[in-house]
Each structure stands twice: as structure tokens, then as C-alpha cells.
Amino acid sequence: MCSVSSLLALYLAMALSIGPGVDSQLDPAARNEARVEALERQMPLGPRTAKALGMRVQWRKPIDIDSIRGMHTSHGAVFLVNTNNEVSMLDLKDGRHKWKSFGGSASDLILDVAYLPEKNKVLVIRSNSILTLAGGTGLPILNKATQSSVQPLDWLAATSGVMFHDAYIYGGLAGEVAWQTYDLGFSSKANRIGRRIAEPPVLAGEIVVATSQDGTLAALDATSGTLLWTKKLLDQVSGEPATSNRLLFVASHDQHLRAMDARDGRGRWSRLFEQPLQSGPTFIGDAVYQQVPQTGLVKLEALPPSAPEGIITWTAEDVSGDVIATIGELLLTFDPSNNELQTVSARTGAVDATGRINKLSLMNAEANNLLLLGGSGELECLGTTGSH
């Protein structure tokens, strides 16, 4: 006797080989089931798998994934950069295509695309310059001071950056943290902290935190650029630090996860693990989550009382990914080594569901949405109920 899955497979083969006319004559329930199975294979994350993970498909659109080299999200917009360095703007809410524009020459390296809706501007950040486009049309617009749509960077960019008031703050190729006043079109200040900046700078309130490849951790005043403090770790920093208005959590190849005061660098606690940490931590609510190789996902108290080594709440040995978002009371984790998503209980660390992304090319998370580029050539937007 044939199993249900065998019958579905047989039906799919018949439908594909014979054509749509037969499909309309078959049982509606079987036809719907077959379509769902086909979507599971075609989409980066099929509707059935998304539902099991607590997500919903917001929209999807076919796209030539081989022609896309970059994907950026900013203030409700999605920007796709193709192999010709053309930039396309899509609405994050519904996937509607707004425009396509020149983003750079073939030799330009586009590191970031930032949307400023209040100024109706899009900044295309390249390694040596910033191109300013109109948010509504994608056409180049002039900066008043320079009378050009292109503003050169005095310090070559190695990372994407963060916005703070009228400045775009990025990491430099030679170890600088640099401020570009994008409205005027000039670099306003920079402070060299070490060798090449390893990760994009992050904000902790009005403090910029940056790390260099030699293991230097530095905090600077976001307004003045003044260096507040530096700390040299035993090895390089792993991934981006996690921050709040006052706290800073830093993982390192020296096997430590450290909690510090962002204002003065004073250590709150430091946990030594058995393996070098390969990715950065995630801070949510009153907890810090850290993926530890050969151990699993570890949850620690963010501010434990009188605990110089920190306090571990639980360890999930069967979770191999980093926390990338929240779905209600669940954590959403992702492991890039096998394109696996898992939902995990934030309270106990128990795995709720597991799903794998089909042929993932690019991935991004923005404003309670997860964007996936992959499958059989699709861009898919999934909705969650919360993200970090």
C-alpha cells in the first residue's frame, strides 16, 4: 500500500508532466496539499515551515538571486545591490519595487545603503565615497556645500556604520572611527584606535563603541568624537558587541564573555568558556545569549548581583545558532553552517521547532521582519512578533 507522501509525490510528478489542465480536475484538498509541498521546495522558507516556527509569510517575489551581491535594510526599506552595482529600492511592508538607480562603478565596493525618510535621502556608502540619491526617485541629488552628489571619504571605510544626528559613523581601513557629516558632504572628525576596524561601530546611548583587529575595544563620545576609554583584550573581539544605554557585552577569541559599563569600561563580570567564542552576544531584556562552540547556546543574567564570573541560567546543547530575533516568548536562532533556524524557549532553553532555509544566498533582519534571498530564486519577507 502506498503512503500518503508517496501519493503526493506521484501526484506532483503527474501535475508537472501533464500540465495544469489535469490539476483542476483533481481533489481540491490533494491539489492544495501538493501546492503547499511545491512551495516548501521553491521558497527560501515554505509556509508550512514558517508557521511551525511561529512566523508568517508577508510577501514574496521572484528574483534572479545570482545577480544580487548585497542586501540592506533601513527604516522600512529594502535595498538590493546587483553585480553591476545598481541599487533597487523596495518597500519592506509589501515588497513593492520603487526604483532602480546607479550605485557605483564596477570597481566600487558598496558597504551599506542608508535611508533617511525625514530628509528623503538615500546614502550609498562605498569604500571611498558616499553617493546621495533622492528617496522618492533614486536620482542623484547635490550636497549644498560641495555641489556634487558624491562626497569623498577622508578615511577609507572598512565597515558599514551607524547614524548619529547629522553624522554617519563608520570604521576605517587603517583603524579609524570616522564621522562623515553627510548633509554637508565632509568628514568632520576621526579617532584612530588600533589596526583595521573589525566590526561596524555600535551605539550605547550617546557612546560609540568600536573594536579593531588587534583586540582593542574603544568607546568614544558620539557627539565630540573624544576617546573615553580603551581596553586591550587578550585576542580579537568576536562579532559585534551587544549594547544597551549603559551596558556593553563583548565576546572574544580569548574565550571570555565580558560585561562592562559603557561609560568608563569598568568590568561588571567576565565568564571564561572552554572554547574561543566565534560570534557576538545578543542582549534581550535582562539576559545575554551567547553561542559557545561545542557547548551550545548559553543564557546568562545581564546584571547578576555579586557574581564576578556571571550567572548562567541555562545551556541549550542542541542549539547551534545565534539569537537573531524573538517570536513572542521564543528566541529565533540561526546557524549559518547549515542554514538552520530554531525557535527556543527563552525561559528554559528547550527547542520548540526547527526549519532549514533552502539555498540561502542573503539574509537580513529589520523591524520585526526576516528577509531571505534564496530558494528557487525568490526574495521572501517573514513577519515575527519582535526582534532584537
PAZARO-782951 format. One record per residue (C-alpha): residue number from 1; residue in three letters; x, y, z. Coordinates in Angstrom, 2 decimals. Layout:
N
NUM|ALA|X|Y|Z;
...
//
This chain:
388
1|MET|0.00|0.00|0.00;
2|CYS|1.33|3.43|-0.94;
3|SER|1.94|6.01|1.79;
4|VAL|0.36|9.48|1.70;
5|SER|3.75|11.05|0.95;
6|SER|4.25|8.63|-1.96;
7|LEU|0.85|9.51|-3.39;
8|LEU|1.65|13.23|-3.10;
9|ALA|4.96|12.74|-4.86;
10|LEU|3.23|10.78|-7.62;
11|TYR|0.61|13.47|-7.97;
12|LEU|3.24|16.21|-8.22;
13|ALA|5.11|14.34|-10.92;
14|MET|1.88|13.88|-12.89;
15|ALA|0.86|17.52|-12.48;
16|LEU|4.22|18.78|-13.65;
17|SER|4.47|16.43|-16.61;
18|ILE|0.89|16.51|-17.86;
19|GLY|0.06|20.17|-17.23;
20|PRO|-2.35|22.46|-15.37;
21|GLY|-5.48|21.04|-17.03;
22|VAL|-5.29|17.82|-15.00;
23|ASP|-4.59|19.78|-11.80;
24|SER|-8.00|21.45|-11.94;
25|GLN|-9.79|18.09|-12.20;
26|LEU|-8.28|16.51|-9.09;
27|ASP|-9.43|16.58|-5.48;
28|PRO|-9.18|20.17|-4.08;
29|ALA|-7.62|19.01|-0.79;
30|ALA|-4.95|16.99|-2.58;
31|ARG|-4.35|19.84|-5.02;
32|ASN|-3.87|22.31|-2.17;
33|GLU|-1.56|19.91|-0.34;
34|ALA|0.53|19.47|-3.47;
35|ARG|0.84|23.21|-3.93;
36|VAL|1.98|23.64|-0.35;
37|GLU|4.60|20.92|-0.85;
38|ALA|5.79|22.65|-4.02;
39|LEU|6.10|25.97|-2.18;
40|GLU|8.09|24.29|0.57;
41|ARG|10.71|23.34|-2.02;
42|GLN|10.52|26.56|-4.05;
43|MET|10.60|29.26|-1.37;
44|PRO|13.57|30.02|0.91;
45|LEU|11.28|29.10|3.82;
46|GLY|8.00|27.45|2.90;
47|PRO|4.69|28.50|4.52;
48|ARG|4.38|25.25|6.48;
49|THR|7.89|25.56|7.93;
50|ALA|7.38|29.27|8.65;
51|LYS|4.15|28.52|10.53;
52|ALA|5.86|25.84|12.61;
53|LEU|8.48|28.44|13.60;
54|GLY|5.78|30.97|14.54;
55|MET|6.34|33.23|11.52;
56|ARG|4.12|34.23|8.62;
57|VAL|4.96|34.99|5.02;
58|GLN|4.39|38.73|4.47;
59|TRP|5.29|38.75|0.78;
60|ARG|7.47|37.01|-1.77;
61|LYS|8.71|37.90|-5.21;
62|PRO|10.76|36.10|-7.87;
63|ILE|14.27|37.42|-8.37;
64|ASP|17.50|36.40|-10.06;
65|ILE|19.48|35.61|-6.93;
66|ASP|22.71|35.09|-8.87;
67|SER|22.66|38.76|-9.92;
68|ILE|22.37|40.10|-6.33;
69|ARG|25.58|40.76|-4.38;
70|GLY|24.20|42.76|-1.43;
71|MET|21.01|43.31|0.56;
72|HIS|20.50|46.13|3.08;
73|THR|17.52|47.23|5.16;
74|SER|16.95|50.70|6.58;
75|HIS|13.90|52.49|8.03;
76|GLY|11.24|50.43|6.30;
77|ALA|13.10|49.99|3.00;
78|VAL|14.97|47.10|1.37;
79|PHE|17.90|47.82|-0.94;
80|LEU|19.26|45.22|-3.34;
81|VAL|22.65|45.72|-4.98;
82|ASN|23.26|43.75|-8.16;
83|THR|26.51|42.67|-9.80;
84|ASN|26.54|45.89|-11.87;
85|ASN|26.33|47.93|-8.64;
86|GLU|22.81|49.09|-9.46;
87|VAL|20.70|49.73|-6.37;
88|SER|16.99|48.84|-6.23;
89|MET|14.67|50.16|-3.50;
90|LEU|11.71|48.07|-2.29;
91|ASP|9.08|48.78|0.34;
92|LEU|9.68|46.49|3.32;
93|LYS|5.95|46.39|4.09;
94|ASP|4.74|44.87|0.82;
95|GLY|7.80|44.30|-1.39;
96|ARG|6.70|46.93|-3.90;
97|HIS|9.53|47.98|-6.22;
98|LYS|10.11|51.75|-6.11;
99|TRP|13.14|52.42|-8.29;
100|LYS|16.48|51.21|-9.62;
101|SER|19.48|53.53|-9.84;
102|PHE|23.24|53.66|-10.41;
103|GLY|25.06|52.94|-7.16;
104|GLY|28.67|52.84|-8.27;
105|SER|31.11|51.71|-10.91;
106|ALA|32.08|48.07|-11.30;
107|SER|35.19|48.63|-9.14;
108|ASP|33.30|50.28|-6.25;
109|LEU|32.69|48.31|-3.06;
110|ILE|29.25|49.16|-1.65;
111|LEU|29.34|48.59|2.11;
112|ASP|25.95|49.95|3.15;
113|VAL|22.79|51.72|1.98;
114|ALA|21.05|54.02|4.47;
115|TYR|17.59|55.53|4.04;
116|LEU|16.76|58.87|5.71;
117|PRO|12.97|59.21|5.23;
118|GLU|12.74|62.51|7.13;
119|LYS|15.16|64.03|4.62;
120|ASN|14.01|61.97|1.64;
121|LYS|17.59|60.84|1.05;
122|VAL|19.34|57.54|0.40;
123|LEU|23.05|57.27|1.14;
124|VAL|25.01|54.65|-0.79;
125|ILE|28.16|54.13|1.27;
126|ARG|31.15|52.97|-0.75;
127|SER|34.67|52.28|0.50;
128|ASN|35.95|55.68|-0.64;
129|SER|32.85|57.87|-1.01;
130|ILE|29.13|58.34|-0.37;
131|LEU|26.61|58.78|-3.19;
132|THR|23.41|60.69|-2.29;
133|LEU|20.17|59.71|-4.04;
134|ALA|16.62|61.05|-3.76;
135|GLY|14.47|58.74|-1.65;
136|GLY|11.47|59.03|-3.94;
137|THR|13.12|58.58|-7.33;
138|GLY|16.65|57.27|-6.87;
139|LEU|18.08|60.17|-8.86;
140|PRO|21.37|61.72|-7.67;
141|ILE|20.95|64.89|-5.62;
142|LEU|23.53|67.56|-4.82;
143|ASN|25.01|68.34|-1.44;
144|LYS|24.81|72.10|-0.94;
145|ALA|28.38|72.59|0.25;
146|THR|30.10|70.50|-2.42;
147|GLN|27.59|70.92|-5.27;
148|SER|28.07|67.25|-6.04;
149|SER|26.09|64.06|-5.37;
150|VAL|29.33|62.27|-4.43;
151|GLN|31.17|63.11|-1.21;
152|PRO|34.67|61.67|-0.76;
153|LEU|35.64|59.94|2.47;
154|ASP|38.86|61.22|4.03;
155|TRP|39.32|57.82|5.68;
156|LEU|38.67|54.71|3.60;
157|ALA|35.76|52.72|5.02;
158|ALA|36.20|49.11|6.10;
159|THR|32.76|48.64|7.68;
160|SER|29.21|49.88|7.49;
161|GLY|28.25|52.42|10.14;
162|VAL|25.61|53.95|12.39;
163|MET|23.68|57.21|12.19;
164|PHE|24.01|59.76|14.99;
165|HIS|22.35|63.15|14.47;
166|ASP|23.91|64.60|11.29;
167|ALA|26.79|62.10|11.06;
168|TYR|27.37|58.66|9.62;
169|ILE|29.95|56.96|11.87;
170|TYR|31.94|54.12|10.31;
171|GLY|35.07|52.05|10.82;
172|GLY|38.17|52.90|8.80;
173|LEU|40.58|50.68|6.92;
174|ALA|43.54|51.92|8.98;
175|GLY|41.82|51.65|12.39;
176|GLU|39.93|54.96|12.49;
177|VAL|36.45|55.61|13.78;
178|ALA|35.31|58.36|11.41;
179|TRP|32.40|60.83|11.35;
180|GLN|31.00|61.88|7.95;
181|THR|28.59|64.85|8.08;
182|TYR|26.51|63.65|5.15;
183|ASP|24.37|66.80|4.72;
184|LEU|27.46|68.94|4.14;
185|GLY|29.46|66.27|2.38;
186|PHE|32.60|66.41|4.54;
187|SER|34.41|64.28|7.10;
188|SER|34.24|66.12|10.41;
189|LYS|36.38|64.06|12.79;
190|ALA|38.15|60.75|13.31;
191|ASN|39.97|58.91|16.06;
192|ARG|42.37|56.03|15.41;
193|ILE|42.01|53.21|17.94;
194|GLY|44.24|50.47|16.51;
195|ARG|44.57|48.34|13.40;
196|ARG|41.74|47.93|10.89;
197|ILE|38.28|48.16|12.48;
198|ALA|36.93|44.63|12.81;
199|GLU|33.16|45.18|13.08;
200|PRO|30.73|48.05|12.44;
201|PRO|30.65|50.55|15.32;
202|VAL|27.65|50.28|17.65;
203|LEU|25.86|52.85|19.80;
204|ALA|25.30|52.60|23.54;
205|GLY|23.17|55.66|24.13;
206|GLU|25.43|58.57|23.13;
207|ILE|28.59|56.46|23.18;
208|VAL|30.15|54.85|20.11;
209|VAL|31.84|51.50|20.71;
210|ALA|34.32|50.13|18.18;
211|THR|36.72|47.21|18.00;
212|SER|39.92|46.72|16.00;
213|GLN|41.50|43.55|14.67;
214|ASP|44.26|43.67|17.28;
215|GLY|41.72|43.18|20.09;
216|THR|41.39|46.83|21.10;
217|LEU|37.99|47.88|22.40;
218|ALA|37.29|51.62|22.45;
219|ALA|34.44|53.92|23.48;
220|LEU|34.08|57.45|22.10;
221|ASP|31.68|60.29|22.70;
222|ALA|29.26|60.19|19.76;
223|THR|28.95|63.98|19.60;
224|SER|32.54|65.17|20.03;
225|GLY|34.47|62.09|18.94;
226|THR|36.50|62.26|22.16;
227|LEU|38.06|58.98|23.23;
228|LEU|36.51|57.98|26.58;
229|TRP|38.42|54.77|27.26;
230|THR|40.20|51.84|25.59;
231|LYS|40.81|48.28|26.65;
232|LYS|43.13|45.74|25.02;
233|LEU|41.77|42.19|25.18;
234|LEU|43.88|39.04|25.03;
235|ASP|42.66|38.27|21.50;
236|GLN|40.37|39.74|18.85;
237|VAL|36.72|40.53|19.51;
238|SER|34.17|38.07|18.13;
239|GLY|31.31|39.70|16.23;
240|GLU|29.57|42.92|17.19;
241|PRO|29.31|43.81|20.89;
242|ALA|25.78|43.94|22.30;
243|THR|24.77|47.20|23.97;
244|SER|22.12|48.97|25.99;
245|ASN|22.19|52.59|27.14;
246|ARG|24.72|51.78|29.86;
247|LEU|25.90|48.19|29.37;
248|LEU|28.30|46.59|26.93;
249|PHE|28.68|42.84|26.33;
250|VAL|31.73|41.64|24.41;
251|ALA|32.71|38.14|23.24;
252|SER|36.30|37.34|22.32;
253|HIS|38.52|34.66|20.85;
254|ASP|40.23|34.69|24.25;
255|GLN|37.25|32.54|25.41;
256|HIS|35.71|35.29|27.56;
257|LEU|32.30|36.93|27.54;
258|ARG|32.59|40.26|29.33;
259|ALA|30.03|42.70|30.69;
260|MET|31.23|46.30|31.04;
261|ASP|29.97|49.76|31.86;
262|ALA|29.83|51.58|28.51;
263|ARG|30.67|54.92|30.15;
264|ASP|34.02|54.02|31.70;
265|GLY|34.84|50.47|30.62;
266|ARG|34.63|49.16|34.17;
267|GLY|34.08|45.40|34.22;
268|ARG|30.84|44.09|35.72;
269|TRP|31.58|40.39|35.22;
270|SER|33.61|38.08|32.97;
271|ARG|32.87|34.46|32.08;
272|LEU|35.58|32.10|30.80;
273|PHE|34.40|29.31|28.47;
274|GLU|36.23|26.21|27.27;
275|GLN|36.39|27.30|23.62;
276|PRO|37.19|30.54|21.76;
277|LEU|33.96|32.41|21.05;
278|GLN|33.29|32.84|17.34;
279|SER|30.26|35.17|17.32;
280|GLY|28.91|38.11|19.27;
281|PRO|26.33|38.01|22.08;
282|THR|22.69|39.12|21.98;
283|PHE|21.16|41.24|24.75;
284|ILE|17.39|40.95|25.28;
285|GLY|15.53|42.23|28.34;
286|ASP|17.57|41.21|31.38;
287|ALA|19.52|38.40|29.72;
288|VAL|22.52|37.84|27.45;
289|TYR|22.66|34.95|24.97;
290|GLN|25.97|33.58|23.71;
291|GLN|26.68|30.72|21.32;
292|VAL|29.63|28.69|22.63;
293|PRO|31.30|26.16|20.27;
294|GLN|30.93|22.52|21.44;
295|THR|28.66|23.72|24.25;
296|GLY|25.55|25.26|22.70;
297|LEU|23.51|28.37|23.36;
298|VAL|24.06|29.82|26.83;
299|LYS|21.77|32.24|28.65;
300|LEU|23.31|34.46|31.35;
301|GLU|21.92|37.11|33.64;
302|ALA|22.82|40.56|32.31;
303|LEU|23.39|42.15|35.73;
304|PRO|23.78|39.47|38.39;
305|PRO|24.37|40.69|41.95;
306|SER|27.86|39.99|43.33;
307|ALA|28.85|37.47|40.66;
308|PRO|32.25|38.31|39.11;
309|GLU|32.03|35.26|36.80;
310|GLY|28.42|35.90|35.80;
311|ILE|25.47|33.57|36.33;
312|ILE|24.35|31.02|33.74;
313|THR|20.58|30.49|33.67;
314|TRP|20.57|27.58|31.22;
315|THR|22.57|25.89|28.47;
316|ALA|20.87|24.51|25.33;
317|GLU|23.30|21.90|23.99;
318|ASP|21.15|21.14|20.91;
319|VAL|21.03|24.77|19.73;
320|SER|23.95|25.64|17.44;
321|GLY|22.84|29.07|16.17;
322|ASP|22.96|32.66|17.40;
323|VAL|19.86|34.51|18.57;
324|ILE|18.69|36.81|15.76;
325|ALA|15.13|37.75|16.84;
326|THR|12.27|36.98|19.18;
327|ILE|8.89|35.48|18.36;
328|GLY|6.62|36.12|21.32;
329|GLU|8.26|34.32|24.24;
330|LEU|10.51|32.31|21.94;
331|LEU|14.01|33.06|20.67;
332|LEU|14.73|32.67|16.97;
333|THR|18.23|31.33|16.30;
334|PHE|20.16|30.86|13.07;
335|ASP|23.14|28.64|12.30;
336|PRO|24.85|29.72|9.03;
337|SER|26.81|26.47|8.75;
338|ASN|23.65|24.54|7.83;
339|ASN|21.13|27.37|7.20;
340|GLU|19.08|26.12|10.15;
341|LEU|16.51|28.18|12.07;
342|GLN|15.27|27.14|15.50;
343|THR|12.76|28.56|17.95;
344|VAL|13.85|28.16|21.55;
345|SER|12.09|28.86|24.82;
346|ALA|13.62|31.96|26.43;
347|ARG|12.61|30.60|29.82;
348|THR|14.01|27.06|29.62;
349|GLY|16.18|26.76|26.51;
350|ALA|14.03|23.93|25.14;
351|VAL|13.78|23.72|21.34;
352|ASP|10.25|24.39|20.09;
353|ALA|10.71|23.92|16.31;
354|THR|13.42|23.56|13.66;
355|GLY|13.44|24.52|9.98;
356|ARG|16.02|24.81|7.23;
357|ILE|16.30|27.60|4.66;
358|ASN|16.50|26.46|1.04;
359|LYS|19.64|27.57|-0.84;
360|LEU|20.14|30.71|1.22;
361|SER|22.06|33.47|-0.55;
362|LEU|21.49|36.53|1.69;
363|MET|19.65|37.18|4.93;
364|ASN|18.71|40.29|6.91;
365|ALA|16.51|41.18|9.88;
366|GLU|14.77|44.53|10.25;
367|ALA|11.76|45.87|12.20;
368|ASN|10.22|42.51|13.16;
369|ASN|10.82|41.11|9.67;
370|LEU|13.19|38.44|8.39;
371|LEU|14.31|38.79|4.76;
372|LEU|15.57|35.72|2.93;
373|LEU|17.05|35.57|-0.56;
374|GLY|17.30|32.05|-1.91;
375|GLY|15.13|29.05|-2.71;
376|SER|14.48|28.64|-6.43;
377|GLY|15.03|32.35|-6.97;
378|GLU|12.89|34.33|-4.55;
379|LEU|13.06|37.19|-2.08;
380|GLU|10.85|36.36|0.88;
381|CYS|9.77|38.55|3.81;
382|LEU|8.65|36.82|7.01;
383|GLY|6.95|38.56|9.91;
384|THR|7.80|37.95|13.56;
385|THR|6.37|39.49|16.73;
386|GLY|9.63|41.02|17.91;
387|SER|13.35|41.31|17.13;
388|HIS|16.49|42.42|18.93;
//
